[in-house]
Amino acid sequence: MASGLFAAVNNFINHPAGPKTIFFWAPTMKWGITAANVKDFSRPPELLSYGQQSAVAVTGIIWCKYALDITPKNYNLMSVNVVMASTGLYQLYRKFEHERRTSAEAGANKSA
C-alpha cells in the first residue's frame, strides 16, 4: 500500500506537467483569478464590467482548448480555464439580467 502511494506521488512530482515545471505552477496561480471572480458573485451586478467578464470568459475558452492541444496535456490548465470561462459567463448573465430587469422596470414606471 505504502509503495503504491509512494509511486503515485513520485509519478506526480516527476510528471512533465508536475510541480517541478511551469506547466503546473502557472495554472495553479491562475486559480487565484478564478477565486476572485467567484468572490465577485456577491458583488452587485451593476458594478460588473462587460469587458472584464468577456475577457475572463473568452480567455477561459481559448486556453481550455490549448491545454488539450499541447504536449503533455495539461488537465490542471484545462480545469482552471473551464471554471474561469464558467464564472465569466455567469457574471455576464448576471449583468445582462440586471440591465434587462432595470430597463423593464423603467419602462413599466414610464407607462404608469
C-alpha positions as CSV (number, residue, x, y, z in Angstrom):
1,M,0.0,0.0,0.0
2,A,2.7,2.5,1.0
3,S,4.8,1.6,-2.0
4,G,1.8,2.3,-4.3
5,L,1.2,5.6,-2.7
6,F,5.0,6.5,-2.9
7,A,4.9,5.5,-6.6
8,A,1.9,7.7,-7.3
9,V,3.4,10.7,-5.5
10,N,6.7,10.2,-7.3
11,N,4.9,9.9,-10.7
12,F,3.0,13.2,-9.9
13,I,6.2,15.0,-8.9
14,N,8.1,13.9,-11.9
15,H,5.3,14.3,-14.4
16,P,6.1,16.5,-17.4
17,A,3.3,18.9,-16.1
18,G,4.1,18.3,-12.5
19,P,5.2,20.7,-9.7
20,K,8.8,20.8,-11.0
21,T,7.6,22.7,-14.1
22,I,5.9,26.0,-15.0
23,F,3.2,23.8,-16.6
24,F,2.0,23.1,-13.0
25,W,2.6,26.5,-11.3
26,A,1.1,28.8,-14.0
27,P,-2.4,27.2,-13.9
28,T,-2.2,26.8,-10.1
29,M,-1.7,30.5,-9.7
30,K,-4.5,31.2,-12.2
31,W,-6.9,29.6,-9.7
32,G,-6.5,32.9,-7.8
33,I,-8.1,34.9,-10.6
34,T,-10.9,32.4,-10.7
35,A,-11.4,32.5,-7.0
36,A,-11.6,36.3,-7.2
37,N,-14.3,36.0,-9.8
38,V,-16.2,33.6,-7.6
39,K,-15.9,36.1,-4.8
40,D,-17.4,38.7,-7.1
41,F,-20.7,36.7,-7.2
42,S,-21.7,38.7,-4.1
43,R,-21.0,42.0,-5.9
44,P,-24.0,44.0,-7.1
45,P,-24.4,43.2,-10.9
46,E,-24.4,46.9,-11.8
47,L,-20.7,47.1,-10.7
48,L,-19.7,44.3,-13.1
49,S,-17.9,45.1,-16.3
50,Y,-18.9,43.6,-19.7
51,G,-15.4,44.0,-21.0
52,Q,-13.7,42.4,-18.0
53,Q,-16.1,39.4,-17.8
54,S,-16.0,38.9,-21.5
55,A,-12.2,38.7,-21.3
56,V,-12.4,36.2,-18.5
57,A,-14.8,34.0,-20.3
58,V,-13.1,34.2,-23.7
59,T,-9.7,33.6,-22.2
60,G,-11.0,30.6,-20.3
61,I,-12.5,29.1,-23.5
62,I,-9.4,29.7,-25.6
63,W,-6.9,28.3,-23.0
64,C,-9.1,25.3,-22.3
65,K,-8.7,24.2,-25.9
66,Y,-5.0,24.9,-25.8
67,A,-4.5,22.9,-22.7
68,L,-5.7,19.8,-24.6
69,D,-3.6,20.5,-27.7
70,I,-0.2,20.8,-26.1
71,T,2.1,18.0,-25.1
72,P,1.9,17.0,-22.3
73,K,-1.8,17.5,-22.0
74,N,-2.3,19.8,-19.0
75,Y,-5.5,19.0,-17.1
76,N,-4.8,21.5,-14.4
77,L,-4.7,24.2,-17.0
78,M,-7.9,22.8,-18.6
79,S,-9.8,22.6,-15.4
80,V,-8.9,26.2,-14.2
81,N,-10.0,27.5,-17.6
82,V,-13.3,25.6,-17.6
83,V,-14.1,27.2,-14.3
84,M,-12.8,30.6,-15.4
85,A,-15.0,30.5,-18.5
86,S,-18.0,29.4,-16.5
87,T,-17.6,32.1,-13.9
88,G,-17.1,34.8,-16.6
89,L,-20.2,33.6,-18.5
90,Y,-22.2,33.5,-15.2
91,Q,-21.2,37.1,-14.4
92,L,-22.1,38.2,-17.9
93,Y,-25.5,36.6,-17.4
94,R,-26.0,38.4,-14.1
95,K,-25.1,41.8,-15.6
96,F,-27.4,41.2,-18.6
97,E,-30.3,40.1,-16.5
98,H,-29.9,43.1,-14.1
99,E,-29.9,45.5,-17.0
100,R,-32.9,43.7,-18.6
101,R,-34.9,43.9,-15.4
102,T,-33.9,47.5,-14.8
103,S,-35.0,48.6,-18.3
104,A,-38.2,46.7,-17.9
105,E,-39.0,48.3,-14.6
106,A,-38.1,51.8,-16.1
107,G,-40.5,51.1,-19.0
108,A,-43.3,50.0,-16.6
109,N,-42.8,53.1,-14.5
110,K,-42.8,55.3,-17.6
111,S,-46.1,53.8,-18.7
112,A,-47.8,54.3,-15.4
